[in-house]
Each structure stands twice: as C-alpha cells, then as structure tokens.
Amino acid sequence: MGYTTKFDGLLTFKNELTIPQLKKLKTILGEDAREHSEWSSKVSYIDLEINDVLTGLQHDGAEKTYDMEDIVTLVISEMKKDFPDFDLDGELMAQGEDVTDRWRLIIQDSKGVKVPIVLTGEKIKCPNCGHHFLIN
C-alpha cells in the first residue's frame, strides 16, 4: 500500500512535435526508469502520457506516482539529448490523500519544480465518511 496523489493539468510542448521527437518520447513514457541505467535517475515509473491532441503531457492516471518533478525533469533532459529545442510549459495541480497535501508542478529552466500551496482554515474530519476537509 502506498500514497496516492491525483494530478490535473497539462504540460504543453513549447514547439510542435516532429515525428522523430514523438518516436523518442514514446520510448520514454510509461517506462520503468530503474531499467535504464543510462538515465541515471532516482525515479521509478514515468507516469506521463501524451494527450489525445498531441499538444502536451499529462498524468497517465497511475495509482501511485512519486517524485513527479523528477519524472518531468528526466523526460525533458532525455529529450534534449537528441532535440535541444524540446521543452515543456504549463503546470500540473497535485492533490495528495491528505487534504493539506496540495501543490503545483511548474516548469522552470527546463526542470519540473514542486511549488507548495499554502492552505488556510481549520482541518475537520467528517464523522460519516472519515475524510478530512478544510473550512474557513
């Protein structure tokens, strides 16, 4: 059992993908990075997919995704090895199981950066379902 974080949003391609870029990107997405020693990364699975209209990357819906900022950084750095002009823009919103675990992933200097969102309010527990909520 692990910790689930839900992601929403899109990391858009700064430039329209070419066919060679798309082919390389497809060899990275969904992979287990631990099986690629040449990637020299601490992440496990690359839990990203190309959106339906080929304009960017989104979370692939995997139940347990860890270190999304490192995943995004790995994808960008691997793509830049063959395509120096490859980059992403945009942001992903992240919500962990705990109501206060909320953050944004942004792209800064071709790296994924985790930006905490400071929440205010009183944390309460619903007596019926057991979920926690924040109220002001």
N, C-alpha and C positions, 0 to 999 in steps of 0.2 A: 504494500500500500504506500502511496506517495501523496504528494501535494498537487492539486490541480489549479492551474491558472488559466483563465479564459482570456483570449486576445481578440480584439476587434480593430479593424482598420486595414490600411493598405500602404505598403512601401512601394512607391511608384518608381519605374525606371526613368532615370534622368534623360535618357535617349531611347528612341525606339529600338527594340531588339532586332538584331540581324539573325539570320538562320544559324550561322556558326555560334553566336552567343547563346541562342536558345538551346542548341545541342549541348553545349558545355554546361549550361545551367541545369539542364535535365540530368546530367551525370552527378550533380552535387545534391540536389533537393531530394529529401527522403532518405539519404544515405546515413549509415552509422559512421560517424567521423572517427571512431576508435579503430575502424578497419582501414583507415587511410593515414598511415604514419607520416606521409609526406605533407599532410595538412598541419601537423604539429599544433593541435588544438585540444583543449580540455573538455570540449562539448561532446555529447553523445549523438543523438539523432538530429538531423537537420529537418526540423518540423515546420517547413515552409513549402508552399506550392505557388505556382503561377496562377493568377486569377483567370477567369474564363475569357476575358477580352485581351489578355496578354499585355496588360499595362503595368503590372507590378506583382509583388509577392505578398501573400497573406499567410496567416497561420493555417496549417493543414487540418486542424481540429484534433490533433493528437491529445490524448487524455493527460499525459504527464510530460510537460515541456519545461525544461530547466535552462537557465542561462541564455535566454533569447537574445540578449545584447551581444553575447559572444557568438551565437549562431549567425546573426546578421553580419557581424564583422568578418567572420570566416567566409561567408558567401561572397561578400564584396572583395575581400583580399584574394580569394581564389580566382574570381572572375577577372580581376585587374591584372593577373599574371599574363593572360593572353589578350585582354581587351582593356588597356589602360584608361579608356574613357568611360568604362562601366561604372555606374554609381546609382544609388537609390536616394529617394527623398520621401517625405511623409512621416507618419507615425503610427504606432500601434498602441492602443489602450489596453492595459492589463489589469485584471481583477483576480486576485487570489481567493482562496477559500475563506480567509479571514476578511471581514468587511473593511478593515483598515489597510489591507494589503492591496493598494491600488497605485499604479504608476504608469508612466508613458515611456515608450521606447521611441527615441528620435534618432535621426542620422546626423552626425556631426563629424566633419573631417573624414568621411568615408568609414565611419565606425558606428556601431549601434551603441547608444548611450541610454542608460536607465535613469529616468528622472522621477523621483518620488512625488506623489501627490499628497499634500498635507490635508487631512480631513479633520473637520471640527465637529463637535456635537458629542452627545452622550451615547455610549455604546450600550444597547439594551438587548436582552435575549427574549425572543418570543416564547411564551410559556406553552404554546401549542406545537410548534414545529421545531423549536430549538435553535433556529437561525438567529444570528446577531444582526442588528440594524443600528444605524446612527440616526439620532434625532437631534434637532436644534432646539 
